[in-house]
């Protein structure tokens, strides 16, 4: 008897015990004399089922999870059959996965992340081969027509950024990947890098062809050791197999990639701070203009894109702009990887077209709270995102739609809170977070956040004069800060004040 098992090496699965499961499987297989092949794939994104173990059968891959080391003996005893309590049947039939529209994440959890052959066998490199037959201008037009916008949070049209770099005159241009994923409830970048790194590499090469760049850098936060390892190994494998280097796939085009590791500063998720860090300088925000597209890394024209933005480019080149643009609503085209976390029953990554309402995401996909208590608020867009109450759950998930409700889509991370949450404390946390993470360059952020914490403490102590001061501070930070760290911190603060006034008035009553 022989078995082929897929056990994720994704950081979330490892954090939940995947390595212990691997060792238990090896030990049990040896004890029973069973030949087992273990493929260390990426995660499917169903974190609530991790560690998820899949067994390959003639009918497809069958899922078992969440599996602990103590479950392994019983799984072997049951022959890894569907009668086992941890069985979920065919993986592709699990509702959380089956109901998704997987374009960017189509291979994540399916393939061996370090096998270029496996990547190509599942549709990889089709987009790149098409791009090699096109002019740079044609590629830029394709990406522009697709409606792809920056998935890192700013939502800036990718094609416009690329055209600016393509039109710039310079001897050297660069592609820089912002993989400094630091927002709470976000893990899409990490999942791609750990589960399907070649789609990011392919997207970077296509971008290089489009704008005339021959060198790329992936800037990864130091807190992602698994992503760093996988990306470094994938780049080395790609170089050895002719995907990277002096002649990409034998085309004569030059493109190579370096992996760079940041030191963990949240502000380096802002593109100009990232560029400073990449150059070996202190990670502080640059004034704009000049734009990085014209004077970026080492003063040269630079495309700075988020991981998901570039990882989506191959499918656009493979299927065409019209195919991708057919998904979504309004000016939010294509799909978005929703990262559902916090106090939620079914946490994980869910890729779908823009347009689902916030209520559908939280209640139907997320299954409500893990605690079983009513949902009180959902913060969308990381620690700088607004808190949405249930009254706003009818809001469609889209850039303009959320902006119209004083919110942010951001990197599409959603953190769910139940009715036991004190929103005054959450407002204070946002300001404290900003005070700690501020690079210190501009006064509204550096001073405003510190004074904001003090002001919220005064409100909590029952000071009736403090609320107008908090509003004024937030207004100054929003319009006076150099970057989004100080500029967006008012979103969680003022949304908490606006939508949950009882939590602020109760603080006054308690003080009295």
Helices and strands as residue ranges (DSSP letters): E 2-7, H 11-15, H 18-32, E 35-39, G 47-49, E 53-57, E 60-64, G 69-71, H 72-77, E 87-90, G 91-93, H 95-98, H 116-121, H 126-131, H 136-146, H 158-167, E 174-179, H 188-195, H 197-211, E 215-220, H 225-240, G 248-250, E 256-261, G 266-269, H 271-278, G 297-299, E 302-306, H 307-319, H 321-325, E 328-329, E 332-333, E 335-342, E 348-353, H 358-359, I 360-365, E 375-380, G 382-384, E 387-389, G 390-392, H 399-403, E 413-418, H 423-437, H 443-460, H 466-480, H 484-499, H 501-511
